[in-house]
Amino acid sequence: MVQIENSIKHEIPEWREAVFLPYKASMWDSLESVWRAAWEDPDCDAYVIPIPYYDRNPDGSLGELHYEGDQYPEDVPITRYGDYDFEKRQPDLIFIHNPYDEFNYVTSVHPFFYAKNLKQFTEKLVYIPYFVLGEVDPDNKEAVEGMKHFCTTPGVIYADRVIVQSESMRQVYVNVMTEATSEDQRSYWEEKILGLGSPKMDRVQKAKEEEIKIPEAWERIIYKPDGSRKKVILYNTSVSAMLKHEEKMLRKIESVLQTFRESLDEVALLWRPHPLMEATIQSMRPGLREGYERLVAQYRAEGWGIYDDTADLDRAIGVSDAYYGDWSSVVELCRSVGMAVMIQDVERVYEGDR
C-alpha cells in the first residue's frame, strides 16, 4: 500500500534498504503492496526473505521445519534466509506479519526471527497483521474485550511501527495497549500505531479487477457442458471453529459437502480451509485428525468440487460469487469487494438421504 510506504519513508529520508519477512506464502498478500512500492522506488533496495517455521507438537515442542520460499509469485525475487546477514547489513526497515514469537500454539517461526530479536538489527521494525478483523466500535467494551489478544502480542510490543486496517481499529489497539500499560503511555501508542489500511485489501481488490487464470481442473467444475458458468461458492472453514466445536465441526463440514454435492449441476463449491488447519489439528486436537483427513480425502477423490490449499487466497476470492463458512478475516476481504456473505451455523446439520 503506497500510503503505508510513503508514511514510513517520510520518517527515514535516506531510506536505502528494506527487508520483508513473510513466513507462510498464503499470507504474503499482507505485505505485497508495500513491497511493490519499495521495489519500484529507485532509492530503495527491497528484499523478500521467506523465513522458516516449525509446526508445534502436541506437547508444545518444535516439530517439523517448513520453508515456503518456492511458493511465491514468479515476479517476486526471493532471497534465501541464510544468505542475508542481518547483523552486518542492519537494514533500515524490517517488515513482519507474524506477531506471536514463542506464543503461537500451532506454529513458530524460527526463534531468530522473533520480533524481540529482530529489533536489534534495524532502526524501524514494522508489524503489519496477516489478518483483517471485523470492524468494531472502540467504545464497545464487549467487542473490544474479544479482540484484546490480537493487540497484546510481541509484534505490537516490540515493533517501532504497527500498521492496522483502519483508524477505528487503530483506536482499539491504542486503548487496549494503554490499558495494559498506563494512561501516561497513551501518546506513545498513538504515535506508534497507524491506521493506514491493510495490503490484503489492496490485493483482493486487484484480483477482482484482473483477469483470473483459472486452472484447467477448476474450469471443468465451474463450467457446465454447454459452456455457461455455475455460481461459485467459496466455502471457508476456520481453525477457531474447529477448535471450538471439534466433532460437531466435522459433522457440519460433512453435511455441507453433501448439500453442495446434490447441487453440483448449478453450483460449484470451492472449499478452502485455513492454511494452518491440518497443523492446528495435529498440535491441538490430534483426536480429530483421522476424521478430518478422511473428509478431505473423500472430497478430493470424488472430484465434483474444488479443494484449494494453495497460497493464492486472492484467486479463490476473485473466482467466487459468494462466501459461505465461518467467521474469519476472509469474510472482511469478501465484503470489501461486494461479495454476498453467509455464516454457517454448526448446529444445523443436513442429514439428506443417508
C-alpha positions as CSV (number, residue, x, y, z in Angstrom):
1,M,0.0,0.0,0.0
2,V,1.6,3.3,-1.2
3,Q,0.1,5.2,1.8
4,I,1.9,2.9,4.2
5,E,5.2,3.1,2.3
6,N,5.1,6.8,2.0
7,S,4.3,7.3,5.7
8,I,7.3,5.2,6.8
9,K,9.6,6.6,4.1
10,H,8.8,10.1,5.3
11,E,10.3,9.2,8.7
12,I,13.5,7.9,7.1
13,P,14.6,10.5,4.4
14,E,17.6,8.3,3.4
15,W,15.7,5.1,3.1
16,R,18.0,2.5,1.5
17,E,17.3,-1.0,2.4
18,A,14.0,-2.7,3.4
19,V,13.6,-6.4,4.3
20,F,10.2,-8.2,4.2
21,L,9.9,-11.4,6.2
22,P,6.8,-13.4,5.4
23,Y,6.6,-17.0,6.7
24,K,3.6,-18.6,5.0
25,A,3.3,-17.9,1.3
26,S,-0.5,-17.7,1.7
27,M,0.0,-14.7,3.9
28,W,2.2,-12.8,1.5
29,D,-0.7,-10.6,0.5
30,S,-0.4,-8.8,3.8
31,L,2.9,-7.4,2.7
32,E,2.8,-7.5,-1.1
33,S,1.6,-4.0,-2.0
34,V,4.1,-2.4,0.5
35,W,6.9,-4.5,-1.0
36,R,5.9,-3.4,-4.6
37,A,6.1,0.2,-3.7
38,A,9.5,-0.3,-2.2
39,W,10.7,-2.4,-5.1
40,E,9.7,0.3,-7.6
41,D,11.4,3.0,-5.6
42,P,14.8,3.7,-7.2
43,D,16.1,4.9,-3.8
44,C,15.3,1.6,-2.0
45,D,16.8,-1.9,-2.1
46,A,14.0,-4.2,-1.1
47,Y,14.5,-7.9,-0.2
48,V,11.8,-10.6,0.3
49,I,13.2,-13.3,2.6
50,P,10.7,-16.0,3.4
51,I,11.6,-17.4,6.8
52,P,11.3,-21.0,8.1
53,Y,8.7,-22.0,10.6
54,Y,8.0,-25.1,12.8
55,D,4.9,-27.0,13.5
56,R,4.1,-27.3,17.2
57,N,3.9,-30.8,18.6
58,P,1.0,-31.6,21.0
59,D,3.4,-31.1,23.9
60,G,4.4,-27.6,22.7
61,S,7.8,-28.6,21.5
62,L,9.0,-27.6,18.0
63,G,8.2,-30.2,15.3
64,E,8.7,-30.3,11.6
65,L,10.5,-27.4,9.9
66,H,8.9,-25.8,6.8
67,Y,10.2,-23.4,4.2
68,E,7.9,-22.0,1.5
69,G,10.3,-19.9,-0.5
70,D,9.3,-21.7,-3.7
71,Q,5.6,-20.8,-3.4
72,Y,5.7,-17.1,-4.1
73,P,4.6,-15.3,-7.3
74,E,7.1,-15.6,-10.2
75,D,7.7,-11.8,-10.2
76,V,8.8,-11.7,-6.6
77,P,12.6,-12.1,-6.3
78,I,13.4,-14.3,-3.3
79,T,16.5,-14.2,-1.1
80,R,17.3,-17.3,0.9
81,Y,17.2,-16.5,4.6
82,G,20.7,-18.0,5.2
83,D,22.1,-15.7,2.5
84,Y,21.3,-12.4,4.2
85,D,23.5,-11.2,7.1
86,F,21.2,-9.2,9.4
87,E,23.9,-8.2,11.9
88,K,26.2,-6.9,9.2
89,R,23.7,-5.2,6.9
90,Q,21.4,-3.6,9.6
91,P,18.5,-2.8,7.2
92,D,16.7,0.5,7.6
93,L,13.4,-1.3,7.8
94,I,12.2,-4.8,8.6
95,F,8.6,-5.7,7.9
96,I,6.9,-8.7,9.6
97,H,3.4,-10.1,9.6
98,N,3.7,-12.7,12.3
99,P,3.3,-11.1,15.8
100,Y,3.4,-14.1,18.1
101,D,7.0,-15.1,18.7
102,E,7.0,-18.1,21.0
103,F,3.4,-17.7,22.0
104,N,1.8,-19.4,18.9
105,Y,0.4,-22.8,19.9
106,V,0.2,-24.1,16.3
107,T,3.4,-22.9,14.6
108,S,6.5,-21.0,15.5
109,V,8.8,-19.0,13.1
110,H,12.4,-19.8,13.7
111,P,13.4,-18.1,17.0
112,F,16.0,-15.9,15.2
113,F,13.0,-14.2,13.6
114,Y,11.1,-13.4,16.7
115,A,10.2,-9.7,16.9
116,K,12.2,-9.2,20.1
117,N,15.3,-10.5,18.4
118,L,14.9,-8.7,15.0
119,K,14.6,-5.4,16.8
120,Q,18.3,-5.2,17.4
121,F,19.1,-5.3,13.7
122,T,17.1,-2.3,12.4
123,E,16.0,1.2,13.3
124,K,12.4,0.5,12.2
125,L,10.7,-2.8,12.8
126,V,7.3,-2.6,11.2
127,Y,4.5,-5.0,12.0
128,I,1.5,-5.4,9.6
129,P,-1.0,-8.1,10.7
130,Y,-1.5,-11.0,8.3
131,F,-5.3,-10.9,9.1
132,V,-8.1,-8.4,8.7
133,L,-10.6,-8.2,11.6
134,G,-14.2,-7.2,11.6
135,E,-14.5,-3.5,12.5
136,V,-15.7,-2.7,16.0
137,D,-16.7,0.5,17.8
138,P,-13.7,1.4,20.1
139,D,-16.3,2.2,22.8
140,N,-17.9,-1.2,22.6
141,K,-16.3,-2.8,25.6
142,E,-17.6,-6.3,25.0
143,A,-16.4,-6.3,21.4
144,V,-13.0,-4.9,22.3
145,E,-12.6,-7.5,25.0
146,G,-13.0,-10.2,22.4
147,M,-10.1,-9.0,20.4
148,K,-7.6,-7.9,23.0
149,H,-5.4,-10.9,22.3
150,F,-4.7,-9.5,18.8
151,C,-3.4,-6.3,20.3
152,T,-1.2,-7.5,23.1
153,T,1.3,-9.6,21.1
154,P,5.1,-9.4,20.9
155,G,4.8,-7.9,17.4
156,V,2.9,-5.0,18.7
157,I,5.1,-4.6,21.8
158,Y,8.5,-4.7,20.1
159,A,7.7,-3.1,16.7
160,D,8.6,0.6,16.1
161,R,5.5,1.0,13.9
162,V,2.3,-1.0,13.8
163,I,0.1,-0.7,10.7
164,V,-3.6,-1.6,11.2
165,Q,-6.5,-1.7,8.8
166,S,-8.4,1.5,9.8
167,E,-8.4,4.5,12.1
168,S,-11.1,2.8,14.1
169,M,-9.0,-0.3,14.6
170,R,-6.0,1.9,15.5
171,Q,-8.1,3.4,18.3
172,V,-8.9,-0.1,19.6
173,Y,-5.2,-1.0,19.7
174,V,-4.3,2.3,21.3
175,N,-7.0,1.9,24.0
176,V,-6.1,-1.8,24.7
177,M,-2.3,-1.1,24.9
178,T,-2.8,2.0,27.1
179,E,-5.0,-0.1,29.5
180,A,-2.3,-2.8,29.5
181,T,0.5,-0.3,30.4
182,S,-0.6,3.0,31.8
183,E,-2.5,6.2,30.8
184,D,0.7,8.2,30.6
185,Q,1.8,5.8,27.8
186,R,-1.2,6.7,25.5
187,S,0.8,9.2,23.4
188,Y,3.5,6.6,22.9
189,W,0.9,4.1,21.4
190,E,-0.8,6.9,19.4
191,E,2.5,7.7,17.7
192,K,3.5,4.0,17.2
193,I,0.2,2.6,15.9
194,L,-1.1,3.9,12.5
195,G,-4.4,3.2,10.9
196,L,-3.3,3.3,7.3
197,G,-5.1,0.3,5.9
198,S,-4.3,-3.3,5.0
199,P,-2.4,-4.5,2.0
200,K,-4.7,-7.5,1.9
201,M,-7.5,-5.3,0.9
202,D,-5.3,-3.9,-1.9
203,R,-4.5,-7.3,-3.2
204,V,-8.0,-8.8,-3.2
205,Q,-9.4,-5.7,-4.9
206,K,-6.7,-6.0,-7.6
207,A,-7.5,-9.7,-8.0
208,K,-11.2,-8.9,-8.6
209,E,-10.3,-6.3,-11.3
210,E,-7.8,-8.5,-13.1
211,E,-8.4,-11.4,-15.5
212,I,-8.0,-14.5,-13.3
213,K,-6.1,-17.5,-14.6
214,I,-8.3,-20.5,-13.7
215,P,-6.6,-23.9,-13.5
216,E,-8.0,-26.4,-16.1
217,A,-9.1,-28.7,-13.3
218,W,-11.2,-25.9,-11.8
219,E,-12.7,-25.0,-15.2
220,R,-14.1,-28.5,-15.6
221,I,-16.0,-28.0,-12.3
222,I,-17.0,-24.3,-12.8
223,Y,-18.4,-24.6,-16.3
224,K,-21.4,-26.6,-17.5
225,P,-21.3,-28.8,-20.6
226,D,-23.0,-26.0,-22.6
227,G,-20.2,-23.5,-21.7
228,S,-22.2,-21.5,-19.2
229,R,-20.8,-20.8,-15.8
230,K,-22.1,-22.1,-12.5
231,K,-22.3,-19.9,-9.4
232,V,-19.1,-20.4,-7.4
233,I,-19.4,-20.6,-3.6
234,L,-16.2,-20.1,-1.5
235,Y,-16.5,-22.4,1.5
236,N,-14.1,-21.3,4.2
237,T,-13.5,-23.3,7.4
238,S,-11.6,-21.7,10.2
239,V,-9.2,-23.1,12.9
240,S,-11.1,-21.3,15.6
241,A,-14.4,-23.0,14.7
242,M,-12.6,-26.4,14.6
243,L,-11.0,-25.9,18.0
244,K,-14.3,-24.7,19.5
245,H,-16.7,-27.3,18.0
246,E,-14.4,-30.3,17.4
247,E,-16.6,-33.3,16.3
248,K,-19.5,-31.1,15.7
249,M,-17.4,-29.2,13.1
250,L,-16.5,-32.4,11.3
251,R,-20.2,-33.3,11.1
252,K,-21.0,-29.8,9.8
253,I,-18.4,-30.0,7.1
254,E,-19.6,-33.4,6.0
255,S,-23.2,-32.0,5.9
256,V,-22.1,-29.0,3.8
257,L,-20.3,-31.2,1.3
258,Q,-23.3,-33.4,0.9
259,T,-25.6,-30.5,0.4
260,F,-23.4,-28.9,-2.3
261,R,-22.8,-32.3,-4.0
262,E,-26.6,-32.5,-4.6
263,S,-26.5,-29.1,-6.3
264,L,-23.4,-29.6,-8.4
265,D,-25.2,-29.1,-11.7
266,E,-25.8,-25.4,-10.8
267,V,-23.3,-24.6,-8.1
268,A,-19.6,-25.1,-7.9
269,L,-18.1,-25.4,-4.4
270,L,-14.6,-24.1,-3.7
271,W,-13.5,-25.4,-0.3
272,R,-10.6,-23.5,1.2
273,P,-9.7,-24.5,4.7
274,H,-7.5,-22.2,6.8
275,P,-3.8,-22.8,5.7
276,L,-3.0,-23.9,9.3
277,M,-5.9,-26.3,9.7
278,E,-4.0,-29.5,9.5
279,A,-1.2,-28.2,11.6
280,T,-3.7,-26.9,14.2
281,I,-5.5,-30.3,14.4
282,Q,-2.2,-32.2,14.7
283,S,-0.9,-29.9,17.5
284,M,-4.1,-29.1,19.5
285,R,-6.8,-31.6,18.5
286,P,-5.0,-34.8,17.4
287,G,-8.1,-36.9,18.1
288,L,-9.8,-35.2,15.1
289,R,-7.0,-35.9,12.7
290,E,-8.3,-39.2,11.3
291,G,-11.8,-37.9,10.7
292,Y,-10.7,-34.6,9.1
293,E,-8.3,-36.3,6.8
294,R,-11.0,-38.8,5.8
295,L,-13.3,-35.9,4.8
296,V,-10.7,-34.2,2.8
297,A,-9.5,-37.3,1.0
298,Q,-13.1,-38.3,0.1
299,Y,-13.9,-34.8,-1.2
300,R,-10.8,-34.7,-3.3
301,A,-11.2,-38.2,-4.7
302,E,-14.8,-37.6,-5.8
303,G,-13.7,-34.6,-7.8
304,W,-17.0,-32.8,-8.1
305,G,-15.8,-29.7,-6.2
306,I,-12.6,-27.7,-5.9
307,Y,-10.2,-28.1,-3.0
308,D,-7.9,-25.2,-2.7
309,D,-4.9,-25.5,-0.4
310,T,-2.7,-23.2,-2.5
311,A,-1.1,-19.9,-1.3
312,D,-3.4,-17.9,-3.5
313,L,-6.4,-16.7,-1.5
314,D,-6.9,-13.8,-3.9
315,R,-7.6,-16.2,-6.8
316,A,-10.2,-18.0,-4.7
317,I,-12.0,-14.8,-3.9
318,G,-11.6,-13.5,-7.4
319,V,-13.3,-16.5,-9.0
320,S,-16.1,-16.8,-6.4
321,D,-19.5,-15.3,-6.4
322,A,-20.4,-15.6,-2.8
323,Y,-19.0,-16.7,0.6
324,Y,-20.2,-19.4,2.9
325,G,-18.5,-20.6,6.1
326,D,-17.0,-19.5,9.4
327,W,-16.3,-16.0,10.7
328,S,-12.7,-15.1,9.8
329,S,-10.6,-12.4,8.2
330,V,-11.7,-13.8,4.8
331,V,-15.2,-12.5,5.5
332,E,-13.9,-8.9,5.6
333,L,-12.0,-9.4,2.4
334,C,-15.0,-10.7,0.6
335,R,-17.2,-7.9,1.8
336,S,-14.6,-5.4,0.7
337,V,-15.2,-6.5,-2.9
338,G,-19.0,-6.6,-2.6
339,M,-19.5,-10.4,-2.3
340,A,-22.6,-11.8,-0.5
341,V,-21.6,-13.4,2.8
342,M,-23.4,-16.2,4.8
343,I,-22.0,-17.5,8.0
344,Q,-22.6,-21.2,8.7
345,D,-24.4,-22.5,11.8
346,V,-22.5,-25.5,13.2
347,E,-25.7,-26.7,15.0
348,R,-27.6,-27.1,11.8
349,V,-26.7,-30.3,10.0
350,Y,-28.4,-31.6,6.9
351,E,-28.9,-35.4,7.1
352,G,-30.1,-35.9,3.5
353,D,-31.0,-39.4,2.3
354,R,-28.4,-41.3,4.3
